[in-house]
Structures are given as structure tokens and as C-alpha cells.
């Protein structure tokens, strides 16, 4: 029983530490759509990648996009293309772009 309590406490601490790592800032999807043309060459305005080495952003989790963009901005995450673009983004730009791309509805049809 004590083992389970220790594991639960460790899990709670890990969860709190992870959530605190990237403060969630509410972005504006409409403002993000206006800023999306800078992403369009690789990721497409619709969030569907136009190049094989750029991921699709449409429908991606907003928290994930926020963290990824912030990590590219600080250099914690590396990418030749993103390392040139991300540092120019303001905090509000990051939140707006994440809100925009996460708001795009996608559908998947299994084979």
C-alpha cells in the first residue's frame, strides 16, 4: 500500500512539473490564421504539409504546438528551417499560431 502511495505522489509531482514547464497562453485562432502565411511554404495554410520533411500541423494538440514552438525559439529543439523562423516569433504569435493550427478540423479514413 505504501508503495502505491509513493508511486502516486511521484506521478502527481511529475504531472505538476510537466504542466508548469510551458505556461498555457490562450491564443486567438483568427489572429493565428493571419500569421500563418509565414508557415505556408512548408506546412501549408491549411496545416497540411507541402514538403516531405515538414510535419502536418492541422488538428495537432495546442499544448504540443506551444511547447514545440517555444523550444524552437529557445534552441532547446533543433531544426534548420525552424531555427531561422521561430526566434522572430513573439509570445503572442506562438499562442495564436498554436490556437489556429489546433483548431483546424481534420478527418481520418482508415484503410
C-alpha angles and dihedrals in degrees: 000000000000089000091056092049091051091049091049092050091050091050092050091049091049092049093049092047092049094048091047093053094077116029110221111238117188109241129200112239092201091054089045091054089055090052095043097088088081087062096041100091092065107016100030125235087265091052093249110125118248094194130055095235097051120079126233110256100187112115093001117148110274094222090052092050092048092051094044093050093046090049091050089050094053096039093245086121120042132215127146093226099036093046088064096045107034099062089062092058119101120219090257091051090054093050093045094048092047090049092048098048093042090052094058109106116225132182130208125206114201115225 
